[in-house]
Amino acid sequence: MSKVAIVYHSGYGHTAVLADSIAQGVRDAGQTPVLLKIEGPAQDFAPFHDAIGEADAVIFGAPTYMGDVSAAFKAFAESTTQVFYTAAWKDKLAAGFTNSHSFSGDKSHALASLTIFAAQHGMNWVNLGLAPPAVTAAERGPDTLNRVGSFIGLAGQSDNVSPELSPPAGDRETARLLGERVANAAVRWARGAQPALSEAA
Ligand SMILES: Cc1cc2nc3c(=O)[nH]c(=O)nc-3n(C[C@H](O)[C@H](O)[C@H](O)COP(=O)(O)O)c2cc1C
């Protein structure tokens, strides 16, 4: 069974909703999600480093604050310097998600930061893999998948209401599909790393 770590920060609970939906997608693919919630910048991240080391794939998530990942996520990223020197996460699969209030809100910049972070660790990026919605702006609604039309990762949009109400169903389902996609990719990736039958015989 493949393990998919979901490392995320959520100041007010909206990004956490997407993390939970991603975990459900991993389960739906028959694999094991490992949810690692960043509580704040002063946290001891060593247990997270170990858990990621044991995972086949990692999905990084942060709310977009001031046009980039939150400071708490950035603190986690900077805590991985020693891991960087040992290249311990090289060739793992990685993917990313963010969430913010505006439709754009410069979410793509936060996703680019997550992509670069994964690339610095030599990880292989799995994109969202969902076409932007082929609907008119008037038809776009809370159930629309990939509602804001993102390619490199999941971009959720939350109103300033309780996380129970927002992000809406379409964003949650998009998150679930990302979890499924990464879990399926992790299984294929692990299978490809097995010795060929001719070598194993
Ligand atoms: C410090 C701060 C900065 C923010 N900057 C942005 C931003 O650049 N773009 C945006 O669309 N929303 C921005 N927001 C709104 C949040 O992204 C939005 O409320 C999001 O749902 C918060 O996710 P969370 O509940 O997981 O913390 C910001 C919120 C805070 C607190």
The ligand as an ORCA input file, in Angstrom:
! r2SCAN-3c Opt
* xyz 0 1
  C      -2.642     37.533      6.182
  C      -3.632     37.211      5.105
  C      -3.320     37.469      3.788
  C      -4.209     37.126      2.763
  N      -3.843     37.341      1.459
  C      -4.678     36.930      0.471
  C      -4.264     37.032     -0.890
  O      -3.141     37.425     -1.214
  N      -5.160     36.656     -1.835
  C      -6.413     36.211     -1.539
  O      -7.182     35.915     -2.443
  N      -6.814     36.058     -0.241
  C      -5.967     36.391      0.756
  N      -6.332     36.213      2.060
  C      -7.594     35.490      2.349
  C      -7.336     34.013      2.647
  O      -6.566     33.409      1.618
  C      -8.645     33.240      2.796
  O      -9.365     33.769      3.886
  C      -8.430     31.765      2.982
  O      -9.672     31.087      2.896
  C      -7.783     31.447      4.327
  O      -7.527     30.049      4.382
  P      -7.410     29.340      5.804
  O      -8.798     29.415      6.452
  O      -7.020     27.938      5.504
  O      -6.385     30.086      6.586
  C      -5.461     36.538      3.087
  C      -5.787     36.303      4.436
  C      -4.874     36.623      5.427
  C      -5.235     36.309      6.866
*
